[in-house]
Amino acid sequence: MGNYLVYIGTYTGPQSQGIYVYKFETGSGRLTPLGLAVESANPTFLAVHPNHRFVYAVNEIGNYEGQKTGAVSAYALDRKTGKLTFLNQVSSGGIDPCHISLDRTGKYALVANYTSGSVAAFPLLADGRLGKASAFVQHAGHGVNPERQEGPHAHSINLSPDNRFAIAADLGLDELLVYHFDATQGTLVANNPPFVKVPAGAGPRHFAFHPDGKFAYTIEEMGSSVTAFSYDAAGGILHPLQTLSTLPKDFKGRDDSAEVQVHPSGKFLYGSNRGHDSIAVFAIDAAQGTLTPVDYVPTQGKEPRNFGIDPTGAYLIAANQNSNTLVVFRIDAKTGRLTATGQVLELQAPVCVKFVPVE
């Protein structure tokens, strides 16, 4: 049991000025607002440094200092108050950066630029500030859907558990691109094979490794599906195992799946549906890595773009972007099922949920 700070990235507008912070008590499951942590423009996706002293955010914008690019921002974290202090900001190298992750050593940030379809790596300096890009890769090609996949759309980039490979999900290409990551130089070099395909037109969005490192999962926005992979850690190679819908069989209507996360226990997988407005719950076969549907739980709001599972694995906080709410659910440790706690907190256009332990 413990207490956490919870940081929420948002789309900024009349009622949202940047990154917001909450106190979360795992004993009671209570989420308490602490207010605005720092002002920032569209700080949609966040990453917390392993030392818990810094927070990094993409600024999902299309114009930065007169250039057709977005930005990445660095902040110092005050664990007593939860407030963030601006350190610096750099160009993301592409338009509308939508995802950021940190390497295991806490020395590099990796960013995916959605609209222009590129990925980049940035060194993290000793004082927490961002350095200039150490790597930049422009994706090329297109998918089968002329409206959504006319070009590359990098939607996330994540490090392998051993920090040797980076996996970028590109919605526009229907590919998970795999890069050798050099943690001393911060470079990204195409692996062999350089990518694995998902079903045509599915549009992979986010990606998560299983805690044991043997399996991995991607959620496909356009297909409202999730694909399970076995993972060859030595070669950085993903082998598809199965693809399942994130929706109940009887659902008819528009849906775009968004976030995917593995429970800390490794027993369950969670995926968010925007349209059906639910969290899909799957049981994970420990030996095979395959998925079995367990439940589809309404998020009590609209367009759950993201959610966060607290590090103890007891609670899930869903961020309903279009109904401007955060909703807290209790997780059943045996079944993985979600039960609403009754807590619904208002926040304009919440996008990303990140936990930081409080000493």
N, C-alpha and C positions, 0 to 999 in steps of 0.2 A: 504494500500500500504506500501511496505517496501523493504529494501535491505536484501539480504541473502548471506551467504557463502554457496557454494555447494561443498561437498566433494565427490570425485569419487574413489571408490575402483577399483583395476585393477588386472589382471594377469600380473605379472612382466616378463620382457624379454628384448630384445635389446633396445626397445624404451620406456619401462615403468619401472620406478624405485620404484613405491609404490603408495601412496595416493596423488591425485592431488586436487587442490582447485580452485574454480572459484567464481567470484562475480556475483550475479544475482539481477537485478532490476525489481521488479514486475510492476512498472509503465510502463516501455518500453518493458519489456520482454527480455532485453539484457543480454546475458551470456558472461562474460569476463574472460579469463584465467589468473590466478595469479601464476601458476607454480606448481612445486612439493611441497606438504605440508610436506612430510616426506618420507624417504626411508623405505621400508618394503618388505618382501617376500610374494608375492601373497596375499595382503590384500583385498580379494575379497568382503567380506561383512562387512558393518560398522554399528555401532549404536552410536547415540549421547546422552550424558547424559542429563537428564531433566534440569540441571542447565546451560547447554551449555558451560561448562568449560572443558569437556573431550570428547574424541572420542575413541571408542573401535573397534578393527578389529579382525576378524579371519585371521589367516595365513594358507591358504589352502595348506598345505604341508603334506607329509607322513613320514617325519623324523625330529624330534626335539630333539636336544641334544643326538643323538644316539638312541633314542627310536622311535618305530613305532607309532607316534602320530603327530598331528598338534599342533598349538599354538594359543594363544589369546594375543593380545597386547593392552596396554593402552597408551594414549597420552594426554598431556595437550594442550588445544586449545588457541591460541592467536587471539582474535576476531578483533584486529586491522589489523594484517597482514595475518591472515588465516593459518599461519604456525602451525605445530604440533610438540610437543617436546616429545620424547620417555620417558615413565615412567618405565614400566616393561613389562615382557612377562612371561606367564606360559603355561604349557602343556594343551592342550584342552581335553586330555584323550582319544582321538580317532583319526583315520586317516582322513585327508581331511575335517576339519571343514569348513562348507559352509554357516552357518547362525548364526547371533547373534542378540539378542534383550535384552533390559533392563527392569527390573520390574518397576512398576509405581513409587516406592519410590526412585529409583536410587541407591539402595543398592546392587543389584545383577545383574549379566549378565548371560543369558542363551544361551547355544551354542549347535548346532546340528552338529555331526560328520557324514559325509555322508558315506564314504567307509566302516567304521567299524560299522555304525548303532547304535550310542549311543547319549545320551544327557547329559548335565552337567550344573551345576550352580556354579557361582563364586562370592564371596563377593567383593564389590567395597569399598576400604578403603577410609578414609576421604580425603587423598591426591590424590585420583583418581586411585591409583594403584590397580591391581588385587590381591586378595588373593588366597590361594589354594582352590580347589573345595570343595564346601559345599554339593554337591549332584552329583551322577553319576548313570545313568541307562543305562544298555546295553539292547537294543532291541533284540528279537529273533524270528525266523520264516522265512518264504519266501512267495513270491507271485506266480502267475500263469505263469509268463514269466521267463523261465529258464535263459535267457541271462541278463536281467535287474533286476530281482527280486529273484536272487539265495539266497539272505539273506537280512537282514534289511538295509535300507539306509535312515537314518534320514535326512530330507532336510530342515526343519525349526522348530523353536519353538517360540511360541508367548504367551504373557500373556493375560488373560481375562481383560475386562475393570475394574473389581473390584479387580484385582490383586490376586484372590484366586485360579485360575486355570491356568495351562500352557498346551497349545495344541501343540503337536509335529506331524508334517506331515511326515510319513514314506513311501517313494516311493516304497521300497522293499516289504512292507507288505500290501499295499493298505489300510492303517489305519491312522486315526487321533487319536493318543493316548492322553488321558487326565490325567493330574496329579494335585493332590492337591499341591499348592505351599504355603509354609509357609514363609512369608516375614520377620519373625524375625530370623528364623534359616537357611533359604535358602534351604529347603529340597523339594524334589519331591517324592510324594507318589501316586501310582496308584489310580485313581478314581474308583467308582463303578457306572455304567459300566466303564471299563478301556479304551475303545476305541469305535470308530464308523467306520464302513467300508465304502469305496467308491467302485464304480464299479470295478470288477475284472480286473486287468491288466491296470488300469487307471494311477496309479503311482502318488499319491498326492505330491505336491512339496511345494508350499507356501500357506499361509493362512492369512485371514484378517477378523477382526470383523467390523460390521457396527457401525457407531458412536453411535447409540442408544443402542447398546449392546444386542438387541433382535435377531439379525441375524448374520451369519458368512458365509464365502465363502472360498473354497479351489480351487486352480487351479491344474489340473492333467496333468503332463508333458507328459506321454506316451499316454494318451487318448485325448490330446488336447481338454480338456473339463473343465468346471467349475461346481462345485456342491454348491448349496445354502442350508443353514441349518437354522432352528430356534434354538435359544439357551435358555436353561433353566439355568439361572444364579445361582439359588439357589443350584442346584445339579451339575452344570458343565456338563450338558448333551446336546449333539448336535443331532438334529433330521433332517434327510435329507428331503429336499423339492423338489428339481429337479436337474437334471444334463443336461447341454447344451453344445454343441460343441462351441469351441472358433473360429472355422473356417467357412468361407462361404461354402454353400452347394456344390458349383461347384469346390472346390479346390481338386486337386488330387496330392498327393506327400507326402514327409516326413515332419513331423512337430513335434516339442517338445515345448509345452507351458512352460512358465517360471514364470513370476511375476504376482501377482494379488494385486490390491489396490482399496479401496473404496474412492470415491471423498469426500473431507471434508464436502460437503453439505449432503452426504448420499444418493444422488439421482442417482449416477452412479457407475458402476464397470468397471475397466479396467484390461485387461489381455494381456500379450505379447505372440506372436507366433514366434517361431524360425523355419524357413523353409518357412512358408507363409510370414514371416518377416513383421508382422503387430501388431497393437494394436487393440484388440477387445473391442468394447464399448457396454455396456449393461445399460439399464435403470432399476432401482430398484423400485419395488412396495413398497411404504412406509408402507402399512398396512400388506402385505403378506411376504415381503422380497424376492419375486421371481424376476427373471430376464427376460428381453425382449431384444433381439439383436437390436442394433441401427446402428452399422457401423463396418467396418474392415479397418483400416487406415494404409497404408504402412509406415514403419518407415524410409524409404529412406536409408536403410542400411541392413546389414546382421546380423542375430542372435541377436535380441534385448533381451538380457538376463535379463535386469532390466530397470526400469524407475522410475522417481520420480515426484510426483505432488507437486507443491509449496504450502505452507500452506494457501495461500489465495485462492487456487483452480482455479487460472487463467491460469496456464501453466503446461505442462507436458514435462519433458526432458527424451528422450529415449536414452538408452546406447546400441549402436550396437556393440557387442563384436567383430564380425568377419570382420567388415568393418572399425573398429577403428574410430567410429564417435559418437558424441553427437548431437542429433537433437532436436530443441526446437519447441514445438507445443503450439498453443493457444487453450484453452478449452472454448467451448460455454456454458455459465452458464445455458441456458435453455434446450439445447438438449444433452449436454455432448460430442458433436462431436469435433473432433480435426482438426485444420488447421495449416499446417506448416508455421512457421514465416520466413523461408528462412535461418535461422541460422544453419549452420552445422560446428561443431568444431572437429578437429582431436585429437584423443587420443588413444594410443595403448591399445586394449583389455579392454575397460571400462566394469565394472560389476555391480556397485552399486552406487545409487544416493541418497545423504542425504542433507537436507537443515538445516542451522543454522541461526537464526535471528541475525542481526548485530545491536547493539544499537547505 
